[in-house]
Amino acid sequence: MDLGIAGRRAAVAAASQGLGKATAAALAAEGVTVAICSRSRERVEAAATDIPGAVPLVADVGTEDGAAQFVRDARDALGGVDILVANGGGPPPGTFATVPVEQYRTAFEQNCLSAISMCAEAVPAMREQHWGRVLAITSIAVRQPIANLILSNTARAGLTGFLKTLAREVAEDGVTVNSIQPGSHDTERIRALTGGSAGNARIGDPADFGKIAAFLCSEPAKFLTGAGVHVDGGAYAALL
């Protein structure tokens, strides 16, 4: 299938590894020019060598200011941003009993406010040109909270509410806003949380995830907006 996005320009946050990198690679394979970022210049430059035409940028998208600056830098480097993939590392594990209240503020900035800041920078120009794609990589936890990840469960659920609201506000302008909700994939984050192994859980291939993400950013997906697509190998058990 021709995704119809060759020549488009994408800013893919936190894409030096894991699902962000897989998404950037899938977009590049469709002819999209991508800007990727990491806090580490060494890691992002190494990742860029694996993605044809990728522009490596250094940014901390775990903060509001850093996230906004990434989009501005990507826009300067690419001449515009047609596709925004909001992504970032997850907060540390913990439970209600072990997480102090002040840690929620940091988690909200890292996994909610940072993505809102990216949208604030990218979406107005998308609306003006009557074409744009916003895709946030969140977690299956927004549907089915994951034990010992109370910070992530809470912050990403807040982001999901924002994305759904934004999708309805910009749909008439040709801009789609969706989230993609991964379960367990073979990434550094999952290995860190599970001590190097996910036990008996089904593990997804990040490259496959990236291709689904690329479709959500495509021309054929222009009527798909306000959706949360769970990509979890069937782990989510509810009917809706």
N, C-alpha and C positions, 0 to 999 in steps of 0.2 A: 504493500500500500504506500502511495506517495502521501506523506503527511503535509505537504504543501507549505513547508516552513523554511525551505532553502533560502538563504539570504537574510533571514531574520537574525536578530541580535539578542542574546540571552545573558543575563546576570544570574549566575548560580552560586549561591552562598555556601560557605563551608564545604567546598568541593575538592579538597585535596585528598580525600579518602572516602570510603564508605558509600552510602546511598547518594550523597551529593555528587561525588565523582562519577558514579555510574550514570546518573542523570545527565550530567554535562557531556559525558562520552556519547550517550545515546542521541542527544540533541546535535552534537557535532557530526555524528554519522548521517544525520538528515540534512546536512548543509548549513546548520546554524553556526554563527560565530559566537563563541562563548567566552565570557570573562568569569574566572573562578577566583576564589579567595581562601585564604587561611591566615591564621595569626603568625605562622611560620613561613618566612620567605623560602627557606630551603625546601619545605614540604610542598608548597604550592608550585614552585618552579619545577620540582620533580614531577608532580602530577601533570603539569601542562605539557610535558614532553610525551605523555601518553595520550593526549587528546589533540587531534589535528587542529591547528590554528588557535588553540586556547590562549587567552591573555591572562597571565598570573598577576594577581593583586594581593597585597597584604592588608588585611582588615580583621578587626575583632567584631564579628557580628553578634556577639553575646551582649553588646551594649547598644542602647538606642543611638548614640552618636556614631559609633563604629559601623552599625548597620546602614544608617543613612549615608555615611561617607562611602561605603562600598558601592552603593547604587550610583552615587555621583561620579565616582572614579570609573565605574563600568561604563556609564553614559559618555564620559569624556573619551575613554579608550575606544569605544565601539561606534561612537557617533549617535547613540541612542540605545534605548532598551525596549525591545518589543515583548520580551518574555522575562518574567522574574520568577526565579525559584527560591523561595524563602526557606532557609534551612539553618540548622545550628546544632551544636552539641547539647546533650541533655544534662540536666542538673544531677547532683549526686543522689544516690539512693537514700531512703529513710522512711520512717513511719510517723504517724501523728505523735507518738510518744517520744520519738528521738529527734524530730526536726524542730528547732526553735522558730518562733514566729517570724523573726527578721529574715530568715532564709527564704521565705516565700517571696519577699520583695525582689531578691536577686533572681530567683527562678522566673518570676513574671517578666523581668527585664530580658532575661536570656531567651525565653521561649514564647513570649507573647509580644511585649512591647518592641522588641527588636524587629520582628516581622511587620508590625504595624508601621514602624519607621521606614522600612524598606518600601512598603506600599505607598506611604505618603510621598516618597521621592519618585517612584516609578509610575504610579497610576495616572496622575494628571496628564502626562504626555501621551499615554496610551489612549485616554479618552479623547484627546484632541485629534489624534490620527485615526480614531475609530477602529482600532485593532490593538489587542493586547491580551496577554495570557499571564495570570498570576497563579502559581501553584506553590502551596506550602507543604513541605514534608513534615508531618506531625507524628502521630503514633496511633496504633490500634487502641491505646489506652484511653482515648477520648470517647470510645464506645464501651470499653470494658476495662476499668481501671486495673492496673498491674500492681500486685502486691509489692511493697517495699519501694515504690516509686511515687510517693504521694506528691512530691513537688512537680514532677513531670505531668502526672495525671491532672493536676489542678491547673497549671499554667497553660498546657496545650488545649484543655477544654475551653479556657477563656479565649484563646486565639481562634478556635473553631467558631465560636459565636460571632466574633468580629468578621471572619471571612464570609460567613453566610450572609451577614448584613450587607457587607460591601458588595457581594455578588449581585444582590438585588438592586443596589443603587447604580451600578455601572453597566448592567446588562444591555441597556438600550444603546450604549456607546460602542458596542462591539468588543467589550472587554469581558473575559471570563475569569472567574475566581473559584478555584477548587482547592481541596486538600487531598493529599494522598497519605494513607494511614498504614505504615508498615507494621507487620508483626516481626518475627525473628528472621533476620537475614545474616548472612556470614560477613559481619562487619566488625571493626575494632571495638565499637561500643558494646555489641552483644557479647563479644569475647571477654571484655573487661567486666561486665555485669555478672557473667556466669563463671568467671574464673578460668576462661579458656575453652569452655565446652557448654553447649546448650542442653546437655543431657539427651533425653529422648524426644525433645521438641523438633518439629519439622523446621528446617532451615532453608530460607530462600536464597536464590542467587541474585546478588546486587545487579548484575547485568540485565536480568529479566525485569527487575523492578524499574531500572532506568528506562527500558523500552515502554513500559506502561506510562511512566511519567511523561515521556516524550509525546505519546499519543494525546495525553490530556492537554498538551501545549499546542496541538496541531490545528490545522485548518478544518479537517473533518469533525473535530470536537467543538466547533463553534457554538453549538446549541446545548452543550453540557456545561452548566455553571451552577454554583452553589452546592456542589456535590462533595461528599467525603468518600473517597474510594478506598476501601480497605484491601490491602494486598498482604495477606497473612497466611496463605495456605490452608484456609478453613478454620483457623483457630477461634475466630469470633463465632460464638454459638447462637446468638439471638436471631430471631426472624427478621427484624428490622434494624 
